Each structure stands twice: as structure tokens, then as C-alpha cells.
């Protein structure tokens, strides 16, 4: 396979760097590299579609900034929240600006970057097993990574390679799809499996409301229910080895983020439903501050008291400023007004760009699939606010891609 370097090599390298750095779990470095990339790739013009997206996240941030003055928070927590809340804006700008610089080679660039990410994941897998002697799924994931949204997009582009003009031969498409697909499977991440299914169904057009799509989605839902009942019958055990660990996580998935009561003395139930515990504490403590907190949140620097110390990542913490749930995080910082803006940002992704150009139609479907998955991702992994998330970069790129192709259509009609 001959690798062609798409577009400007400097901006291509920046794109790869911006995608790779979040996988090393150091947000300070990620923030610096993303900020640098935005600064050196500034565009003269931006589309209204992108500015609407940015306005939603800027609104959430400005509400949190204004409310902050009614409380007294440590400066460190305020600065940290600022860097967290501005992350989706940086990602959208990076994606849009680099897409302009690399122009029509962006889809191939996404796939090539996905190959690099998958290669890095295989290296971490070998490191986890050979060096760290990790013998369980949970231990392997601890060292090799928990999931990878970006690889899923690379895989989906390969699965629909004819629609996105990637320039790979059919042989290499199959090889690369297996290479990236196996890497995704090795994360053993439920959200990645859901993401693959959602984006695949979106590009197949199954989210269009018609008789065919209703039958197909109903059939898929039926198969999922049967599969889940089979897992319940098998009754996988907690802390099982290999596939059993994944099956156990699937077994508890339907109720894990939606529990309303959790017994803190039962450590198994507490650990399995920790995301719900964060939500419960948030819904108790934010309304406890009064109506203003419900409407506008508690601002930058605010925290939730877990009422006990817990090991989260590599730190023992009792007070947390960022939750697993993106909606709850926004509610904590900016209240119901912030939630409305957050929902609008997702709703905007559903909006199609009218065009007869095939690639624009495909991008419309891809954006719809992204919007559907954003609802799920924001509930369990903070969506674009998650520190290791790169979907904001891809959304910025897709917005720019639709704009570029639509502009070309207008030029061709004028000639």
C-alpha cells in the first residue's frame, strides 16, 4: 500500500498529534497542544453552522464564569474548570481549521491516524501482558486503555470506503478494517460496540423514519433483548476472566447509570453503580443551594461532595469537580440553562445540509449518527467534555467538509 501524505505535512502532523495526545491521559499537555494548534491554524472565515455549535458551549462556559463570583472557590479549581469547559470549543476549532488546511484529503487522514492509534493500542496491550503481567480484562484495560472513539470512526469510514473516496484498494480496506476492528474489540468497551452499531445504522439510513427503518430497528432491538436475556440466564460473575468480565458489564449496563438508591455499605453494588451515585449526589446538592443554583448552577470551581474518599484514577478524592455524566456536569456548572444549551448543541448535529452531492449526504448521515451517539456518550462518559474525547475535532472536520463540498457544487453550477 502506498501512503500519500494528504495536504500540508505540518497541519497533518498537528492533526495526528492532537488525536494521539489525549490517549496519554495528561490533560495539561493535551490542553497546551490543542491551544497551540488553534493558534497556528486560525482561519479567516468560519461557517455559521460551526459558530452555532461554539456559541452553545461558550454560553455554558459564560454562565459558569458569571455564577462563580457568587461563591468562593480556590483559584486552582476555577482555572481547571475553565480548561475543561473550553475543551469542546478548542476541538471544534481544531477540526474545522485543520480540515480547511488539509482540504479534501481529510477522510484518508482520519483512517491513517486511526491506524496509528490502533498500532499504539497493540503496543500497550503487549506492554500490559508481557511487562505488567496483566491477566484479567480489567487489568489489561487499566494499562492499555478503556476505549477509543476515534478508531470507531476510522473503522466506519473503511466499511463505507466507496462513499468517502479513501483511495485504498479493496484488499487494503479489508486488511485495515480487520486491524482497526480487532483493536476496538480488544478495548472490551460497551460504548465502543454501541458506537459502531449506531454509526453503521446511521450510514445505512436506518435513522430515517420510514417503514423499512422501523422494521430493521425493531428487529435489532428484538435481537438485543434476546441476547441480553441469554446473558442474564448465563449469569456472568463479577471479576470474571476474559469474555465473562465483558458479559458481566453488559449485564449491569441497563441500570448502572440510572440507579436512584445505592447502598454505600455494599461495596460491590456501590462500585458497579458509581456513576449513578455521582448523579444522586449532584441532584441532592445542587438543588440544595436554591432556585438560582437549579437555573444557573454553582459555577466554575464548584464540586460535589461524595461523603467518602474514593480512588478515582490515581488520586484519592472526596470532592470532585467533573462527573462521568456530561449532563450532570453541565447542570453542576451552569444549571438548567446550561443543560438547554447542551441539548441544543446535540440537536444541531441532527440538522442536515441540503445538497444533491453524494458525499454531503453521507456526511449528513454521519453527523446524525454522531448526534445519536452523543446522547449516549454524554450520559455515561461526558460526551465532548471527556478529557480523552476527540469527537469535537471530528465534528469540526465534518462541518468543514460539508461546507467545502457544497461550495464546490455552487462553483460548478455557476460555470
BELFENRA-V495895 format. One line per field, one symbol per residue. ss: DSSP state (H for helix, E for strand, L for the rest). phi: phi as a letter, one per 20 degrees, with the letter a starting at -180 (. if undefined). Layout:
BEGIN
ss = ???
phi = ???
END
This chain:
BEGIN
ss = LLLLLLLLHHHHHHHHHHHHHHHHLLHHHHHHHHHHHHHHLLLLLLLHHHHHHHHHHHHHHHHHHHHHLLLLLLHHHHHHHHHHHLHHHHHHHHHHHHHHHHHHHHHHHHHHHHHHHHHHHHHHHHHHHHHLLLLLHHHHHHHHLLLLHHHHHHHHHHHLHHHHLLLLLHHHHHHHHHHHHHHHHHLLLHHHHHHHHHHHHHHLLLLLLLHHHHHHHHHHHHHHHHHHHHHHHHLLLLLLLLHHHHHHHHHHHHHHLLLLLLLLLLHHHHHHLHHHHHHHHHHHHLHHHLHHHHHHLLLLLLLEEEEEEEEELLEEEEEELLLLLHHHHHHHHHHHHHHHHHHHHHHHHLLLLLLLLHHHHHHHHHHHHHHHHHHHHHHHHLHHHLLLLLHHHHHHHHHHHHHHHHHHHHHHHHL
phi = .eeeefmffffffffgfffffffelcfgfgfffffffffecgdfccffgffffffffffgfffffffgfecddgggfffffgfffegffffffgfffffffeleefffffffffffffffffffffffeeeelfddgfffffeeoeabffgffffffffdfffdlfnefggffffffffffffffffldgfffffgfffffffenfeffbfffffffffffffffffffffffflfefmfelfffffffffeggdgecfdcceffeffffffcfgffgfffffeefffeofffffcmdnfnfcdefmaecedmdcecddcdcdfefffffffecmffffffffffffffffeefaefgfffffgffffffffffffffedcmlfeffeecfffffgfffffffffffffffffff
END
